[in-house]
C-alpha cells in the first residue's frame, strides 16, 4: 500500500502540475487503517477535503486501481490532527498549529521524514527550497511572445545594482509568469549565496498581514519582508478591493523602491487595467519595467513540447500526437504541458504505447480547445444591443424597469460566464455593492423559471457570447 501511494503521488504530481499538486494534493496522507480493498486518505481541513472529493475522487480511484486492482473504494476524509509517526507516506507532513482561516490558502507545510518531525517554516520564509527546481531559465522556452519578459527577468537576477525595480510581469493564466519568478529566485541566489529572497502569492501576503494585525504584531511582518534582498509577489489581482492589504502592499513597494532593492510583481493584467486597486499603488507598479507575456504561438507550443519530450525520453511520443496537442491546446502553456504529462503518465500506468487514438481517448474534452474568454464589457455590449439600450444605461443610476431588468440580466451573465468576483462585477456596473449583484442573480434565476421571454433572452445572449 505504501509503495502504491508513492506511485499515485508521483503520477498526480506529473498530471496536475507542481503548483496545483502543492496546493491541494500534497497535504494528503495515507491513513494507517487502509486495507486491501479500501484506501483512506486524510486532509487537514474540510475545505480541502471537499475540493479534492469534487475534483479528484474518480482520478484517485483510477490511480490506485492501476497499482492495486483489488482496491474498490478511496475515501477522502478530514483529519484535524495528523501524527507524523502514524502517517504511511515517504513525504509525511509535520504537524502545525491550526490558524483561523488558514484553509483558504491551501498551502502545505514542508515535507520531512516521518521519524524526525520538525517545526514548519513560517509561510514565505526566505528558504532556497521554496523555489521549484523545475522552473529555471534553462527550462524556459523563449519566443517573441515572451522574450522581453524573459530577458528582463534575467537582468533583474544579475548581481550588482538592479537596473530597474519593480519588474511587473503580466499575462493570462499559465503562460509563464510563475516560472520566471522561480527562475529569478534560483539565479539570484546562485549569484549571491548570502542573499535572501521571498516568493509569495498575494493571497498569502494578505493572509499573513491579516494574521499579524490580529496578533498585534505587524512590525514583525513588515520587518521580515523588508529585510530580504529580493521579494516576489504573485497573482496581485487578488488584492483588489482589499483596502488594508493594498495599503500595506503600497508601503512595501515603496520601501523596496526607496532602498533600491529587487521587487517582482506578477498579475493577470497590466497595471492600468487593475479594477479595485488604488491609483497610487497602480502608479508605483507602473514606475518600473512592465513586461507582458502573450499567448503562446504555434511555433512556441511545438518548441515547448519538443523540450518536454527530450526530458521524458523513456516514453516515445509520435510527431502526429505532438502536432495534435500543439494545434488543439493553445490558450495556456500550463494546460499544454499538463496534457503532455497526462498522456505520458497514462501510457506508463497502463503499459501502452502513445498513439493518436490513445492520446484522443486520454485527453477527451481537453482537445476541444479553450472556451472563448468572455469579459464584462462583452456582456454589457451584447445586452445593450439586444435590448436596444446604450451601454452607459447599464452602469447608470436609472432604475426604470426597461433598464433595471437588462442590467440584472447583464449582472447574471457576468456571474455565470466570467470568473470575476461579486465586488468586481458590482464595480463594473456603476460601483454597485456586491449585495446588489447577488439580488440580481437570484432575481433572474427566479424569473427564468416563470417568464419564457426572459429565459429565451438569456439563452440567446449566452449562445451569442459563447460563440455557439
KAKAWO-V900085 format. One record per pair of residues at least 24 apart in sequence whose ideal C-beta (glycine too) atoms are under 10 Angstrom apart, sorted by the first residue. I is the first residue (numbers start at 0). J is the second residue. Records with the same first field share a line. If there is no record, write none. Layout:
I->J + J
//
This chain:
0->29 + 31 + 33 + 34 + 35 + 38 + 63 + 66 + 67 + 70 + 87
1->29 + 33 + 87 + 88 + 89
2->66 + 67 + 89
3->29 + 33 + 38 + 62 + 63 + 64 + 65 + 66 + 67 + 70
4->28 + 29 + 33 + 38 + 40 + 62 + 63 + 66 + 67 + 87 + 88 + 89 + 90
5->29 + 66 + 87 + 88 + 89 + 90
6->62 + 63 + 65 + 66 + 67 + 347 + 348
7->38 + 40 + 58 + 59 + 61 + 62 + 63 + 65 + 66 + 67 + 73 + 348
8->62 + 88 + 89 + 90
9->62 + 344 + 347
10->58 + 61 + 62 + 65 + 66 + 340 + 341 + 344 + 345 + 347 + 348
11->55 + 58 + 59 + 62 + 344
12->340 + 344
13->311 + 336 + 337 + 339 + 340 + 341 + 343 + 344 + 345 + 347
14->58 + 62 + 337 + 338 + 339 + 340 + 341 + 342 + 343 + 344 + 345 + 348
15->54 + 55 + 58 + 337 + 340 + 341
16->133 + 173 + 333 + 334 + 336 + 337 + 340
17->131 + 132 + 133 + 134 + 177 + 181 + 333
18->131 + 134 + 173 + 177 + 178 + 200 + 233 + 333
19->54 + 55 + 333 + 337
20->107
21->105 + 106 + 107 + 131
22->47 + 50 + 104 + 105 + 106 + 107 + 200
23->47 + 50 + 51 + 54 + 55 + 105 + 106 + 107
24->50 + 51 + 54 + 55 + 58 + 59 + 107
25->90 + 92 + 105 + 106 + 107 + 108 + 110
26->51 + 81 + 92 + 105 + 106 + 107 + 108 + 110
27->51 + 55 + 59 + 75 + 88 + 92 + 107
28->78 + 81 + 83 + 85 + 86 + 87 + 88 + 90 + 91 + 92 + 113
29->86 + 87 + 88 + 89 + 91
30->74 + 76 + 78 + 81 + 85 + 86 + 87 + 88
31->82 + 84 + 85 + 86 + 87
32->85 + 87
33->63 + 70 + 73 + 74 + 87
34->69 + 70
35->67 + 69 + 70 + 71
36->67 + 69 + 70 + 71 + 72
37->63 + 70 + 71 + 72 + 73 + 74
38->62 + 63 + 64 + 67 + 70 + 71 + 72 + 73 + 74 + 75
39->72 + 73 + 74 + 75 + 76 + 78
40->73 + 74 + 75 + 76 + 78 + 88
41->74 + 75 + 76 + 77 + 78 + 79 + 80 + 81 + 86 + 92
42->75 + 76 + 77 + 78 + 79 + 81 + 102 + 105 + 107
43->77 + 78 + 79 + 80 + 81 + 92 + 94 + 95 + 97 + 101 + 102 + 105 + 107 + 108
44->77 + 78 + 79 + 97 + 101 + 102 + 103 + 105
45->76 + 77 + 79 + 102
46->77 + 101 + 102 + 103 + 105
47->75 + 77 + 102 + 105 + 107
48->75 + 76 + 77 + 78 + 102
49->75 + 77
50->75 + 102 + 105
51->75
52->76
61->345 + 348
62->344 + 348
65->345 + 347 + 348 + 349 + 350
66->348
82->113 + 116
83->111 + 112 + 113 + 114 + 115 + 116 + 117
84->113 + 114 + 116
85->113
86->113 + 116
87->113
88->113
89->113
91->115 + 116
92->116 + 119
93->117 + 118 + 119 + 120
94->118 + 119
95->119 + 120
98->122 + 206 + 207 + 210 + 213 + 214
99->209 + 210 + 213
100->206 + 209 + 210 + 213
101->206 + 210
103->202 + 203 + 205 + 206
104->200 + 202 + 203 + 205 + 206 + 207
105->202
106->199 + 200 + 202 + 203 + 206
121->207 + 219 + 223
122->197 + 199 + 203 + 204 + 206 + 207 + 210
123->197 + 198 + 199 + 200 + 203 + 204 + 206 + 207 + 220 + 223 + 224 + 227 + 230 + 232
124->195 + 197 + 199 + 223 + 227
125->184 + 188 + 194 + 195 + 196 + 197 + 198 + 223 + 224 + 226 + 227 + 228 + 229 + 230
126->195 + 196 + 197
127->184 + 185 + 188 + 189 + 192 + 195 + 196
129->181 + 184 + 196 + 197 + 198 + 199
130->180 + 181 + 182 + 183 + 184 + 185 + 186 + 187 + 188 + 196 + 198 + 231
131->177 + 178 + 180 + 181 + 182 + 184 + 185 + 198
132->181 + 185
133->178 + 181 + 182 + 310
134->175 + 177 + 178 + 179 + 180 + 181 + 182 + 183 + 184 + 185
135->178 + 181 + 182 + 184 + 185 + 186 + 189
136->178 + 179 + 181 + 182 + 183 + 185 + 186
137->182 + 185 + 186 + 306
138->178 + 182 + 303 + 306 + 307 + 310
139->175 + 178 + 179 + 181 + 182 + 303 + 306 + 332
140->175 + 178 + 295 + 299 + 300 + 301 + 302 + 303 + 304 + 305 + 306 + 307 + 332
141->175 + 299 + 302
142->292 + 293 + 295 + 296 + 298 + 299 + 300 + 302 + 303
143->293 + 296 + 298 + 299
144->170 + 174 + 175 + 291 + 292 + 293 + 294 + 295 + 296 + 298 + 299
145->170 + 174 + 175 + 176 + 178 + 179 + 290 + 291 + 292 + 293 + 294 + 295 + 299 + 332
146->290 + 292
147->288 + 289 + 290 + 291 + 292 + 293
148->174 + 175 + 176 + 179 + 265 + 288 + 289 + 290 + 291 + 292 + 293
149->175 + 178 + 179 + 182 + 290 + 292
150->290
151->179 + 183 + 263 + 287 + 288 + 289 + 290
152->176 + 178 + 179 + 180 + 182 + 183 + 186 + 187 + 263 + 288 + 290
153->179 + 182 + 183 + 186
154->183 + 288
155->179 + 183 + 186 + 187 + 229 + 231 + 261 + 262 + 263 + 287 + 288
156->182 + 183 + 184 + 185 + 186 + 187 + 188 + 189 + 190 + 191 + 196 + 229 + 261 + 263
157->186 + 187 + 190 + 191
158->186 + 187 + 189 + 190 + 191 + 194
159->190 + 191
160->259
161->187 + 228 + 229 + 259 + 260 + 261 + 262 + 287
162->287 + 288
163->261 + 262 + 286 + 287 + 288
164->229 + 230 + 252 + 255 + 256 + 258 + 259 + 260 + 261 + 262 + 263 + 286 + 287 + 288
165->230 + 231 + 232 + 252 + 255 + 256 + 260 + 261 + 262 + 263 + 264 + 283 + 284 + 285 + 286 + 287 + 288 + 289
166->231 + 261 + 262 + 263 + 264 + 265 + 287 + 288 + 289 + 290
167->235 + 262 + 263 + 264 + 265 + 266 + 269 + 270 + 283 + 284 + 285 + 286 + 287 + 288 + 289 + 290 + 291
168->231 + 233 + 235 + 263 + 264 + 265 + 266 + 288 + 289 + 290 + 291 + 292
169->235 + 236 + 264 + 265 + 266 + 267 + 268 + 269 + 270 + 272 + 273 + 284 + 289 + 290 + 291 + 292
170->265 + 266 + 267 + 268 + 269 + 290 + 291 + 292 + 293 + 294 + 331 + 332
171->267 + 268 + 291 + 292 + 293 + 294 + 330 + 331 + 332 + 369 + 372
172->234 + 267 + 330 + 331 + 332 + 333 + 334 + 418
173->294 + 295 + 330 + 331 + 332 + 333 + 334 + 335 + 336 + 337
174->267 + 291 + 292 + 293 + 294 + 295 + 330 + 331 + 332 + 333 + 334
175->265 + 292 + 295 + 303 + 331 + 332 + 333
176->233 + 234 + 263 + 264 + 265 + 266 + 267 + 290 + 291 + 292
177->231 + 233 + 234 + 265 + 333
178->292 + 332 + 333
179->231 + 263 + 265 + 290 + 292
180->229 + 231 + 232 + 233 + 263 + 264 + 265
181->231 + 233
183->229 + 231 + 261 + 263
184->229 + 231 + 263
187->228 + 229 + 231 + 261 + 263
188->228 + 229
191->228 + 229
193->228
194->227 + 228 + 229 + 261
195->223 + 226 + 227 + 228 + 229 + 230
196->227 + 228 + 229 + 230 + 231 + 261 + 263
197->223 + 224 + 226 + 227 + 228 + 229 + 230 + 231 + 232
198->229 + 230 + 231 + 232 + 233 + 263 + 265
199->224 + 230 + 231 + 232 + 233 + 234
200->231 + 232 + 233 + 234 + 235 + 237 + 265
201->232 + 233 + 234 + 235 + 236 + 237 + 238 + 239 + 241 + 244 + 248 + 264 + 265 + 266
202->233 + 234 + 237 + 238 + 244
203->232 + 233 + 234 + 237
204->230 + 232 + 233 + 234 + 235 + 237 + 238 + 241 + 244 + 247 + 248 + 251
205->237 + 238 + 241 + 243 + 244 + 245 + 247 + 248
206->244
207->244 + 247
208->238 + 241 + 243 + 244 + 246 + 247 + 248 + 251
209->241 + 243 + 244 + 247
211->247
212->243 + 244 + 247
217->247
220->247 + 251
221->247 + 250 + 251 + 254
224->251 + 254 + 255
225->250 + 251 + 254 + 255 + 258 + 260
226->260
227->255 + 260 + 261
228->255 + 258 + 260 + 261
229->255 + 260 + 261 + 262 + 263
230->254 + 255 + 260 + 261 + 262 + 263 + 264
231->261 + 262 + 263 + 264 + 265
232->262 + 263 + 264 + 265 + 266
233->263 + 264 + 265 + 266
234->264 + 265 + 266 + 267
235->264 + 265 + 266 + 267 + 268 + 270 + 273 + 276 + 280 + 284
236->265 + 266 + 267 + 268 + 272 + 273 + 274 + 275 + 276 + 420 + 423
237->266 + 267 + 420
238->266 + 273 + 275 + 276 + 277 + 280
239->266 + 273 + 274 + 275 + 276 + 277 + 419 + 420 + 422 + 423 + 426
240->274 + 275 + 276 + 420 + 421 + 422 + 423 + 425 + 426 + 433
241->275 + 276 + 422
242->275 + 277
245->275 + 276 + 277 + 279 + 280 + 281
246->277 + 279 + 280
248->276 + 277 + 280 + 283 + 284
249->276 + 277 + 279 + 280 + 281 + 282 + 283 + 284
250->280
252->279 + 280 + 283 + 284 + 286 + 287
253->279 + 280 + 283
255->283 + 287
256->283 + 286 + 287
262->287
263->287
264->289
265->292
267->418
274->375 + 419 + 420 + 422 + 423 + 424 + 426 + 427
275->420 + 422 + 423 + 425 + 426
292->332
294->329 + 330 + 331 + 332 + 369
295->325 + 328 + 329 + 330 + 331 + 332 + 335
296->325 + 329
297->322 + 325 + 326 + 329
298->325
299->325 + 329 + 332 + 335
300->324 + 325 + 326 + 327 + 328 + 329 + 332 + 335
301->325 + 326
303->332 + 335 + 336 + 339
304->328 + 335 + 336 + 338 + 339
306->336
307->335 + 336 + 339 + 340 + 343
308->339 + 343
311->339 + 340 + 343 + 344 + 347
313->343 + 347
314->342 + 343 + 344 + 346 + 347 + 352 + 353
315->343 + 346 + 352 + 353
316->342 + 343 + 346 + 352 + 353 + 354 + 358
317->352 + 353 + 354 + 355 + 357 + 358
319->354 + 355 + 358
320->353 + 354 + 355 + 356 + 357 + 358 + 359 + 362
321->353 + 358
322->355
323->355 + 358 + 359 + 362 + 366
324->358 + 362 + 365 + 366
326->366 + 368
327->358 + 359 + 362 + 365 + 366 + 367 + 368 + 369
328->362 + 365 + 366 + 367 + 368 + 369
329->368 + 369
330->368 + 369 + 370 + 372
331->369
334->365 + 368 + 369
335->365
337->362 + 365
338->362 + 365 + 366
341->365
370->416 + 465 + 466
371->416 + 464 + 465 + 466 + 467
372->416 + 417 + 418
373->412 + 413 + 415 + 416 + 417 + 418 + 461 + 464 + 465 + 466
374->413 + 416 + 417 + 419 + 427 + 464
375->409 + 410 + 412 + 413 + 416 + 417 + 419 + 423 + 424 + 426 + 427 + 428
376->427
377->412 + 413 + 416 + 417 + 463 + 464
378->408 + 409 + 410 + 411 + 412 + 413 + 415 + 416 + 417 + 424 + 427 + 460 + 461 + 464
379->405 + 406 + 409 + 410 + 412 + 413 + 427 + 428
380->409 + 464
381->408 + 409 + 412 + 459 + 460 + 461 + 463 + 464
382->406 + 407 + 408 + 409 + 410 + 411 + 412 + 413 + 456 + 457 + 460 + 463 + 464
383->409
384->460 + 463
385->409 + 456 + 459 + 460 + 463
386->456 + 460
391->429
393->427 + 428 + 429
394->426 + 427 + 428 + 429 + 430 + 431
395->428 + 429
396->429 + 431
397->429
403->439 + 442
404->439 + 442 + 443 + 446 + 450 + 453 + 456
405->456 + 460
406->431 + 435 + 439
407->435 + 436 + 438 + 439 + 440 + 441 + 442 + 443 + 446 + 453
408->439 + 442 + 443 + 446 + 447 + 453 + 456 + 457 + 460
409->439 + 443 + 460
410->435 + 436 + 437 + 438 + 439 + 440 + 442 + 443
411->436 + 439 + 440 + 441 + 442 + 443 + 444 + 446 + 447 + 453 + 457 + 460 + 461
412->440 + 443 + 457 + 460 + 461 + 464
413->439 + 440
414->439 + 440 + 443 + 444
415->440 + 443 + 444 + 457 + 461 + 464
416->460 + 461 + 464 + 465
417->464
//
